[in-house]
């Protein structure tokens, strides 16, 4: 469980450093990741030395796929919103500079 906590803490710190203006998205991503990993991944089960692990296909795990889909959806949505906010900021800065007269859209005549 300590490895899980270390992974979640590292991913949360990375997201807070990367997306400074969207702490809500970083928190929600780390929260969803924590619960997905807690319920979808096997616990701290250790195999006995005399047992041989055989891989058995049990079919798709619906809960695991839903958790992965939610996590990927939140990540993609966060990146999309970050791009949208960045484009809005650029447009706002352009029109502010245009209004102040710092730039012009008319080509200078030679």
ROPABA-616473 format. One record per atom (N, C-alpha, C, CB): residue in three letters; x, y, z. Coordinates in pm, whole numbers, padded with zeros to 5 digits, always signed. Last residue first. Glycine has a CB too. Layout:
REM residues N
ALAXYZ/...
This chain:
REM residues 110
UNK+00512+05185-04715/UNK+00654+05219-04737/UNK+00669+05327-04841/UNK+00732+05096-04779/UNK+00281+05154-04450/UNK+00308+05185-04590/UNK+00453+05228-04606/UNK+00213+05295-04643/UNK+00229+04878-04230/UNK+00283+05016-04252/UNK+00314+05035-04402/UNK+00413+05040-04166/UNK-00082+04714-04202/UNK+00057+04707-04247/UNK+00108+04848-04274/UNK+00070+04619-04374/UNK-00275+04699-03915/UNK-00261+04763-04045/UNK-00112+04760-04083/UNK-00318+04910-04043/UNK-00285+04619-03662/UNK-00311+04515-03762/UNK-00301+04570-03903/UNK-00448+04454-03740/UNK-00051+04700-03408/UNK-00146+04743-03510/UNK-00165+04628-03608/UNK-00098+04873-03583/UNK+00025+04746-03056/UNK+00038+04679-03184/UNK-00067+04732-03280/UNK+00025+04526-03167/UNK-00035+04929-02862/UNK+00100+04873-02864/UNK+00128+04801-02995/UNK+00120+04777-02746/UNK-00286+05027-02819/UNK-00208+05085-02927/UNK-00065+05034-02933/UNK-00207+05232-02913/UNK-00465+04916-02649/UNK-00371+05012-02591/UNK-00284+05079-02697/UNK-00281+04942-02489/UNK-00594+04737-02822/UNK-00670+04849-02766/UNK-00578+04957-02709/UNK-00765+04799-02658/UNK-00390+04555-02868/UNK-00446+04629-02980/UNK-00520+04752-02930/UNK-00541+04539-03062/UNK-00356+04448-02612/UNK-00245+04522-02674/UNK-00294+04605-02791/UNK-00134+04424-02721/UNK-00609+04327-02586/UNK-00566+04430-02491/UNK-00453+04515-02550/UNK-00520+04365-02359/UNK-00603+04141-02793/UNK-00698+04251-02802/UNK-00666+04361-02701/UNK-00840+04201-02779/UNK-00392+03973-02698/UNK-00385+04039-02828/UNK-00477+04159-02834/UNK-00421+03940-02940/UNK-00493+03881-02452/UNK-00372+03963-02454/UNK-00360+04039-02587/UNK-00247+03876-02432/UNK-00712+03731-02549/UNK-00735+03844-02459/UNK-00614+03937-02459/UNK-00764+03795-02316/UNK-00578+03533-02696/UNK-00669+03625-02765/UNK-00694+03749-02680/UNK-00803+03556-02796/UNK-00435+03406-02488/UNK-00364+03467-02601/UNK-00452+03569-02673/UNK-00316+03359-02699/UNK-00647+03314-02328/UNK-00551+03409-02273/UNK-00477+03481-02385/UNK-00450+03337-02181/UNK-00770+03130-02502/UNK-00844+03247-02456/UNK-00749+03355-02403/UNK-00944+03207-02346/UNK-00563+02942-02523/UNK-00606+03016-02642/UNK-00684+03141-02604/UNK-00692+02926-02733/UNK-00559+02850-02257/UNK-00439+02912-02314/UNK-00476+02995-02438/UNK-00335+02805-02350/UNK-00811+02737-02232/UNK-00777+02853-02150/UNK-00655+02926-02205/UNK-00751+02810-02005/UNK-00776+02525-02416/UNK-00880+02626-02438/UNK-00849+02752-02358/UNK-01018+02570-02398/UNK-00575+02375-02293/UNK-00551+02433-02425/UNK-00651+02546-02452/UNK-00562+02324-02534/UNK-00714+02302-02062/UNK-00592+02381-02049/UNK-00559+02449-02182/UNK-00474+02292-02003/UNK-00919+02147-02175/UNK-00953+02273-02109/UNK-00831+02362-02092/UNK-01018+02247-01974/UNK-00762+01932-02269/UNK-00842+02011-02362/UNK-00877+02147-02302/UNK-00971+01936-02400/UNK-00657+01830-02031/UNK-00567+01884-02133/UNK-00641+01972-02233/UNK-00496+01769-02207/UNK-00898+01751-01909/UNK-00812+01850-01846/UNK-00718+01913-01948/UNK-00731+01787-01734/UNK-00989+01554-02086/UNK-01068+01676-02064/UNK-00986+01787-02002/UNK-01187+01646-01977/UNK-00787+01363-02050/UNK-00806+01425-02182/UNK-00885+01555-02169/UNK-00878+01328-02278/UNK-00829+01300-01775/UNK-00700+01352-01823/UNK-00716+01423-01957/UNK-00598+01238-01836/UNK-01090+01205-01781/UNK-01059+01324-01701/UNK-00927+01385-01746/UNK-01053+01289-01550/UNK-01052+00981-01949/UNK-01143+01089-01987/UNK-01115+01218-01911/UNK-01286+01046-01962/UNK-00878+00823-01799/UNK-00833+00876-01928/UNK-00922+00992-01974/UNK-00832+00766-02033/UNK-01051+00770-01581/UNK-00923+00837-01561/UNK-00873+00899-01690/UNK-00819+00738-01507/UNK-01264+00636-01706/UNK-01286+00761-01633/UNK-01157+00840-01617/UNK-01348+00733-01497/UNK-01127+00411-01811/UNK-01195+00505-01899/UNK-01220+00639-01833/UNK-01325+00447-01947/UNK-01043+00288-01575/UNK-00943+00335-01671/UNK-01005+00437-01766/UNK-00885+00215-01752/UNK-01296+00231-01464/UNK-01200+00317-01393/UNK-01095+00373-01488/UNK-01132+00239-01279/UNK-01399+00058-01658/UNK-01469+00184-01628/UNK-01374+00281-01559/UNK-01593+00158-01539/UNK-01215-00151-01639/UNK-01226-00076-01764/UNK-01298+00057-01743/UNK-01301-00160-01869/UNK-01265-00238-01377/UNK-01133-00188-01414/UNK-01139-00105-01541/UNK-01035-00305-01432/UNK-01529-00324-01401/UNK-01497-00215-01308/UNK-01362-00154-01345/UNK-01495-00266-01162/UNK-01502-00533-01585/UNK-01585-00417-01618/UNK-01548-00298-01529/UNK-01735-00451-01602/UNK-01254-00715-01706/UNK-01300-00662-01578/UNK-01374-00532-01606/UNK-01180-00641-01478/UNK-01296-00981-01941/UNK-01273-00839-01911/UNK-01327-00801-01773/UNK-01338-00751-02018/UNK-01163-01306-01848/UNK-01254-01217-01918/UNK-01228-01073-01877/UNK-01400-01256-01890/UNK-00970-01453-01732/UNK-01100-01453-01667/UNK-01202-01366-01739/UNK-01085-01406-01525/UNK-00712-01657-01815/UNK-00793-01547-01867/UNK-00933-01557-01807/UNK-00800-01551-02023/UNK-00449-01723-01606/UNK-00580-01770-01648/UNK-00659-01649-01695/UNK-00655-01846-01532/UNK-00129-01823-01551/UNK-00210-01714-01603/UNK-00340-01773-01657/UNK-00135-01635-01713/UNK-00018-01958-01256/UNK-00066-01987-01390/UNK-00155-01873-01434/UNK-00142-02123-01396/UNK+00247-01980-01041/UNK+00142-01891-01090/UNK+00108-01930-01234/UNK+00187-01743-01083/UNK+00292-02233-00812/UNK+00331-02184-00944/UNK+00215-02101-00997/UNK+00366-02301-01042/UNK+00394-02252-00473/UNK+00289-02241-00574/UNK+00347-02188-00704/UNK+00176-02150-00526/UNK+00595-02235-00292/UNK+00571-02365-00354/UNK+00462-02361-00460/UNK+00533-02466-00248/UNK+00593-01974-00197/UNK+00705-02017-00279/UNK+00677-02148-00351/UNK+00829-02030-00195/UNK+00287-01794-00230/UNK+00374-01886-00158/UNK+00481-01938-00253/UNK+00292-02003-00096/UNK+00253-01453-00319/UNK+00237-01594-00350/UNK+00332-01677-00266/UNK+00260-01620-00500/UNK+00079-01193-00167/UNK+00208-01252-00200/UNK+00187-01401-00220/UNK+00314-01224-00090/UNK-00112-00909-00211/UNK-00111-01055-00207/UNK+00028-01103-00246/UNK-00219-01115-00302/UNK-00201-00645-00159/UNK-00066-00690-00130/UNK-00063-00842-00115/UNK-00012-00621-00003/UNK-00452-00648-00418/UNK-00388-00593-00298/UNK-00247-00647-00281/UNK-00470-00625-00176/UNK-00499-00576-00766/UNK-00495-00667-00652/UNK-00418-00606-00537/UNK-00433-00801-00692/UNK-00685-00289-00873/UNK-00563-00366-00871/UNK-00562-00460-00752/UNK-00440-00274-00868/UNK-00929-00166-00824/UNK-00912-00243-00946/UNK-00788-00331-00945/UNK-00907-00151-01064/UNK-00929-00022-00585/UNK-01031-00123-00607/UNK-01006-00213-00727/UNK-01162-00056-00622/UNK-00698+00140-00596/UNK-00732+00069-00473/UNK-00830-00044-00499/UNK-00790+00166-00371/UNK-00699+00252-00846/UNK-00590+00161-00812/UNK-00624+00081-00687/UNK-00460+00238-00792/UNK-00929+00407-00826/UNK-00918+00305-00930/UNK-00811+00203-00893/UNK-00887+00368-01065/UNK-00863+00577-00616/UNK-00973+00482-00599/UNK-00969+00372-00704/UNK-01107+00553-00605/UNK-00642+00717-00731/UNK-00631+00645-00604/UNK-00739+00539-00592/UNK-00638+00742-00486/UNK-00754+00835-00959/UNK-00646+00736-00973/UNK-00634+00653-00847/UNK-00513+00806-01005/UNK-00933+01012-00840/UNK-00984+00903-00924/UNK-00878+00795-00939/UNK-01027+00955-01063/UNK-00743+01178-00711/UNK-00847+01110-00634/UNK-00903+00991-00712/UNK-00960+01207-00598/UNK-00595+01281-00921/UNK-00527+01197-00822/UNK-00628+01119-00740/UNK-00438+01284-00731/UNK-00800+01422-01058/UNK-00727+01313-01124/UNK-00661+01222-01022/UNK-00623+01370-01219/UNK-00874+01609-00865/UNK-00972+01509-00907/UNK-00905+01393-00978/UNK-01078+01572-00998/UNK-00634+01757-00848/UNK-00685+01685-00732/UNK-00782+01577-00774/UNK-00752+01781-00635/UNK-00618+01858-01108/UNK-00509+01776-01057/UNK-00556+01695-00937/UNK-00388+01863-01018/UNK-00853+02007-01118/UNK-00836+01894-01208/UNK-00726+01801-01160/UNK-00805+01943-01350/UNK-00800+02197-00916/UNK-00917+02110-00906/UNK-00901+01987-00995/UNK-01045+02187-00945/UNK-00584+02337-01006/UNK-00563+02247-00894/UNK-00682+02153-00878/UNK-00540+02326-00765/UNK-00499+02482-01247/UNK-00612+02389-01240/UNK-00589+02288-01130/UNK-00632+02317-01375/UNK-00277+02639-01269/UNK-00406+02706-01257/UNK-00523+02611-01241/UNK-00429+02791-01377/UNK-00062+02462-01297/UNK-00068+02551-01181/UNK-00207+02609-01161/UNK+00032+02662-01196/UNK+00013+02180-01397/UNK-00109+02258-01420/UNK-00133+02348-01300/UNK-00232+02165-01445/UNK+00265+02094-01295/UNK+00241+02112-01438/UNK+00124+02205-01464/UNK+00217+01978-01504/UNK+00244+02078-01018/UNK+00352+02157-01077/UNK+00324+02188-01223/UNK+00485+02083-01064/UNK+00023+01911-00992/UNK+00016+02045-00935/UNK+00125+02134-00994/UNK+00029+02040-00783/UNK+00123+01680-01121/UNK+00010+01752-01179/UNK-00001+01893-01123/UNK-00120+01675-01154/UNK+00333+01609-00948/UNK+00361+01640-01088/UNK+00248+01722-01149/UNK+00383+01511-01168/UNK+00187+01557-00715/UNK+00286+01665-00716/UNK+00320+01706-00859/UNK+00414+01621-00643/UNK+00036+01337-00807/UNK-00031+01460-00763/UNK+00066+01577-00766/UNK-00091+01442-00622/UNK+00234+01148-00856/UNK+00152+01195-00967/UNK+00080+01325-00931/UNK+00050+01088-01008/UNK+00338+01117-00595/UNK+00424+01165-00703/UNK+00342+01219-00819/UNK+00516+01053-00751/UNK+00112+01019-00460/UNK+00173+01146-00418/UNK+00261+01203-00527/UNK+00255+01126-00290/UNK+00074+00779-00597/UNK-00031+00882-00600/UNK+00026+01018-00561/UNK-00148+00844-00505/UNK+00311+00645-00533/UNK+00276+00671-00673/UNK+00174+00783-00683/UNK+00222+00544-00739/UNK+00290+00629-00254/UNK+00402+00701-00314/UNK+00372+00738-00459/UNK+00530+00618-00307/UNK+00060+00468-00232/UNK+00058+00605-00180/UNK+00171+00688-00239/UNK+00069+00604-00028/UNK+00160+00233-00349/UNK+00044+00301-00407/UNK+00039+00445-00361/UNK-00086+00228-00370/UNK+00359+00168-00169/UNK+00395+00198-00307/UNK+00283+00273-00377/UNK+00428+00068-00383/UNK+00208+00115+00056/UNK+00294+00233+00058/UNK+00341+00270-00083/UNK+00415+00209+00149/UNK+00082-00119+00000/UNK+00000+00000+00000/UNK+00087+00126+00000/UNK-00094+00000+00120/
